Amino acid sequence: MKILHLDTNHPLLLETLIAQGFENVEDYSTSEEVIKRTIHNYQGIVIRSRFKIDRSFLDAATHLKFIARVGAGLENIDVPYAESRGIQLISAPEGNRNAVGEHTLGMLLSLFNKLNKADKEVKAGQWNREANRGIELDGKTVGIIGYGNMGKAFAKKLRGFDCEVLCNDIKPNMGDKNARQVSLEELQKKADVISLHTPWTPLTDKMIDNTFIAAVQKPFWLLNTARGKSVVTSHVVSALQSGKILGAGLDVLEFEKTSFESLFDSEELPEALKQLLALDNVLISPHVAGWTVESKEQLAKVIADKIVTGFKSFS
């Protein structure tokens, strides 16, 4: 079996596939249009987020048996069309769920204790103790929307705190010992913190908007380590300014390119983003929640294991 690797990954991935007898070709720079001319020579693709695998690309990939994405989501792939062609889709949410859980908890604790704000002030020579008095997680209610690999990992990290954890998911019976599954309405009624762990789909696109925010009964803290396009930034900014949202920890932004490798499609900052960046109660990281040193290796291991399990007989 001949596999085309379109993004660099941890060396473990290639080493494992080579040892198992797969033929591997690395191409990290050729344009998509050029790759389309030769993609018919390959039975497998390994990609992160370099470009979209759309219908025209899949039509050119006449011998393709699988697409493996070294990450959690598949939104850069035309999933229905790929599946209609009998192409198996492989992802690795197991590989970086722990990293996402830790990062989300870190953002929440930093926001609660104003660590980013206090750090900037002290480095600027300001010693403002009362203005940086924090709050504690114990006694709060945390609502997790999306209770798959990432949501469950965050709930697991919350076990050391005396807080109530609620979860909401489109699938029934997803709750476990770490979170009680409830309706979205109950979550919006009770939550002090709302954390997104959903894939980007038509159902989750622009999910956090004025209507959603108005339905939350308490002023709340917002965390998003999932997908930026699930949040309407201008609506969140308004809620931050009014105090309905007390603070936000955002690892992902509405304005990211689909490759996740850069932020802007143009040099002009959107007005909503300018306003967001100016707020002291907002903590932002560059889509790295699931991108730790350890998760890079673990993602490679999970993908390699799934390819070997599913396609060793073809190698």
C-alpha positions in Angstrom: 0.0 0.0 0.0 1.3 3.4 -1.0 0.6 6.3 1.4 1.1 10.0 0.7 2.0 12.2 3.7 1.0 15.8 3.2 2.0 17.3 6.6 5.0 16.7 8.9 4.2 14.7 12.0 6.1 13.0 14.8 8.7 10.6 13.4 7.0 7.7 15.1 4.3 7.7 12.5 6.5 7.1 9.5 8.8 4.7 11.5 5.8 2.5 12.4 4.4 2.4 8.9 7.7 1.6 7.3 8.4 -1.2 9.8 5.0 -2.6 8.9 5.7 -2.7 5.2 3.8 0.3 3.9 5.4 2.4 1.2 5.5 6.1 2.2 5.9 9.2 0.1 6.4 12.6 1.8 5.3 15.8 0.0 5.0 18.8 2.3 5.2 21.6 -0.2 3.7 20.7 -3.6 0.5 22.6 -4.4 -2.8 21.0 -4.2 -3.4 21.2 -8.0 -0.1 19.4 -8.7 -0.9 16.7 -6.1 -4.3 16.1 -7.8 -2.4 14.9 -10.9 -0.7 12.1 -9.0 -3.1 11.3 -6.2 -4.5 8.3 -8.2 -1.2 6.5 -7.5 -2.0 6.4 -3.7 -4.2 4.2 -1.6 -3.8 6.3 1.6 -3.4 9.9 2.6 -2.1 11.3 5.9 -2.9 14.9 6.5 -3.3 17.4 9.4 -5.0 20.6 8.0 -2.8 21.7 5.0 -5.8 22.0 2.6 -9.3 20.8 2.2 -10.0 17.3 0.8 -13.0 18.2 -1.3 -15.1 16.5 -4.0 -12.7 17.4 -6.9 -9.7 16.1 -4.9 -11.6 12.9 -4.1 -12.6 12.4 -7.7 -9.0 12.5 -8.7 -8.1 9.9 -6.0 -9.4 7.0 -7.8 -7.6 4.3 -5.8 -7.9 5.8 -2.3 -8.8 3.5 0.5 -8.3 5.8 3.5 -7.7 9.4 4.7 -6.0 9.7 8.1 -6.1 13.1 9.8 -3.6 13.5 12.6 -6.0 15.4 14.9 -9.5 15.1 16.3 -11.8 16.7 13.7 -12.6 15.9 10.0 -14.2 19.2 9.0 -11.6 19.8 6.3 -12.8 16.6 4.5 -16.0 16.2 2.5 -17.0 13.4 4.8 -20.3 12.4 3.1 -18.7 12.2 -0.4 -15.7 10.3 0.9 -17.9 7.8 2.6 -20.0 7.4 -0.5 -16.8 6.4 -2.3 -16.1 3.8 0.3 -13.1 5.7 1.7 -12.4 5.1 5.4 -11.8 8.2 7.5 -9.4 8.0 10.4 -8.9 10.6 13.1 -7.2 10.5 16.5 -9.2 12.3 19.2 -7.8 9.8 21.7 -4.4 11.2 21.0 -4.8 14.7 22.3 -7.8 14.6 24.6 -5.6 14.7 27.8 -3.8 17.8 26.4 -7.1 19.5 25.7 -8.4 18.7 29.2 -5.4 20.1 30.9 -5.3 23.2 28.7 -9.0 23.9 29.4 -8.5 23.6 33.1 -5.4 25.8 33.0 -7.4 28.5 31.2 -10.2 28.4 33.7 -7.9 28.6 36.7 -6.0 31.4 35.1 -9.2 33.4 34.5 -10.6 32.8 37.9 -7.3 34.0 39.6 -6.7 36.8 37.0 -3.2 35.4 36.5 -2.7 36.9 33.0 -3.9 40.3 34.1 -1.8 40.3 37.3 1.3 39.1 35.5 1.1 42.0 33.1 0.6 44.5 35.9 3.4 43.3 38.1 5.8 43.3 35.1 4.7 46.9 34.5 5.6 47.8 38.1 2.0 47.7 39.4 1.3 45.9 42.7 -2.5 45.7 42.7 -3.5 43.0 45.2 -7.2 43.8 45.8 -7.9 44.4 42.1 -6.5 40.9 41.4 -8.5 39.0 44.1 -9.5 35.7 42.6 -12.5 33.4 43.0 -12.5 29.6 43.6 -13.8 26.8 41.5 -15.1 24.9 44.5 -18.9 25.3 44.7 -19.3 26.3 41.1 -21.3 24.5 38.4 -19.4 23.7 35.2 -21.4 22.9 32.1 -19.7 21.0 29.3 -21.2 21.1 25.8 -20.1 18.1 23.8 -19.2 15.1 25.9 -17.0 13.0 23.6 -13.2 12.5 24.1 -12.4 16.1 24.8 -15.4 16.9 27.1 -14.8 13.7 29.1 -11.1 14.5 29.5 -12.0 18.0 30.9 -14.5 16.5 33.3 -11.9 14.0 34.5 -9.5 16.9 35.3 -12.3 18.6 37.4 -12.6 15.6 39.8 -10.2 17.2 42.2 -12.5 20.1 42.8 -15.7 20.3 44.8 -17.8 21.5 41.9 -20.9 20.2 40.1 -20.2 19.1 36.5 -23.0 18.9 33.9 -22.8 17.7 30.3 -24.9 18.1 27.2 -24.5 16.1 24.1 -26.6 15.3 21.0 -26.2 11.6 21.8 -28.2 10.1 24.7 -26.6 8.3 27.7 -23.3 10.0 27.5 -23.0 11.0 31.1 -20.6 9.2 33.5 -19.3 9.3 37.0 -17.6 12.6 36.2 -20.6 14.5 34.7 -24.4 14.3 34.8 -26.0 14.6 31.4 -28.8 17.3 31.2 -30.7 19.2 28.7 -29.2 22.4 27.2 -31.9 24.3 29.0 -30.9 22.9 32.4 -27.2 23.5 31.7 -28.0 27.1 30.7 -30.0 27.5 34.0 -27.4 26.2 36.4 -23.9 26.7 34.9 -21.4 29.2 36.2 -18.9 28.0 33.6 -19.7 26.8 30.0 -17.0 24.9 28.1 -17.3 23.9 24.4 -16.0 20.6 23.3 -18.0 20.1 20.1 -16.9 19.5 16.5 -17.7 22.1 13.9 -20.8 21.1 12.1 -23.9 22.9 10.8 -25.5 22.3 14.2 -22.6 23.9 16.1 -21.8 26.7 13.6 -22.3 30.1 15.4 -23.9 28.3 18.3 -22.7 30.8 20.9 -24.7 33.9 19.8 -26.9 36.5 21.4 -29.8 34.0 21.7 -27.7 31.4 23.4 -26.1 33.9 25.8 -29.5 35.4 26.7 -30.8 31.9 27.6 -28.0 31.5 30.2 -29.5 32.6 33.5 -26.3 33.5 35.4 -23.4 35.7 34.5 -20.9 33.0 33.3 -17.4 32.2 32.2 -16.9 30.9 28.6 -14.3 28.4 27.5 -13.7 27.3 23.9 -11.0 24.8 23.1 -13.1 23.3 20.3 -13.7 25.3 17.1 -13.7 29.1 16.6 -16.6 29.2 14.2 -18.9 27.9 16.9 -18.7 31.3 18.5 -20.0 34.7 17.2 -17.2 36.9 18.4 -19.1 40.2 18.2 -21.9 38.8 20.4 -19.4 37.5 22.9 -17.6 40.9 23.0 -20.9 42.6 23.8 -21.7 40.1 26.6 -18.2 40.6 28.0 -18.7 44.4 28.0 -22.1 44.1 29.7 -20.9 41.6 32.3 -23.1 38.8 31.2 -20.0 36.9 30.3 -17.5 37.3 33.2 -14.5 36.2 31.2 -13.5 34.0 28.3 -10.7 31.5 27.6 -10.4 31.0 23.9 -7.9 28.6 22.3 -9.7 29.0 18.9 -11.1 32.0 17.1 -13.8 32.6 14.6 -11.3 34.3 12.2 -8.8 31.4 11.9 -8.0 30.0 8.5 -9.2 26.5 8.0 -5.7 25.2 8.1 -5.4 26.6 11.7 -1.8 27.6 10.8 -2.5 31.3 10.8 -5.2 33.7 12.0 -6.1 36.0 9.2 -7.3 35.8 5.6 -6.4 39.5 5.3 -4.2 42.0 7.1 -7.1 44.0 8.4 -8.2 42.9 11.9 -11.9 42.5 12.2 -13.4 45.1 14.5 -14.8 42.4 16.9 -11.4 40.8 17.2 -9.8 44.2 18.0 -12.3 44.7 20.8 -11.8 41.2 22.1 -8.0 41.6 22.2 -8.3 44.8 24.3 -10.2 43.1 27.2 -8.4 42.1 30.4 -10.8 39.3 31.2 -10.0 37.4 28.0 -7.3 34.8 27.7 -6.3 33.6 24.2 -4.0 30.9 22.9 -3.2 30.1 19.3 -5.1 26.8 18.8 -2.6 24.8 20.8 -4.8 23.1 23.5 -4.3 19.7 21.9 -0.8 20.3 20.6 1.6 19.4 23.4 4.9 17.7 23.1 3.3 14.5 24.4 0.2 14.7 22.3 2.2 15.1 19.1 3.7 11.7 19.7 0.5 10.2 20.9 -1.5 11.4 17.9 1.1 9.8 15.6 0.9 6.5 17.6 -2.9 6.4 17.4 -3.0 7.1 13.7 -0.2 4.6 12.9 -2.0 1.9 15.0 -5.3 2.5 13.2 -3.7 2.3 9.8 -1.8 -0.8 10.6 -4.9 -2.5 12.1 -7.2 -1.6 9.2 -4.8 -1.9 6.3 -1.9 -4.2 7.2 -3.3 -6.9 4.8 -2.8 -4.5 1.9 0.9 -3.7 2.6 
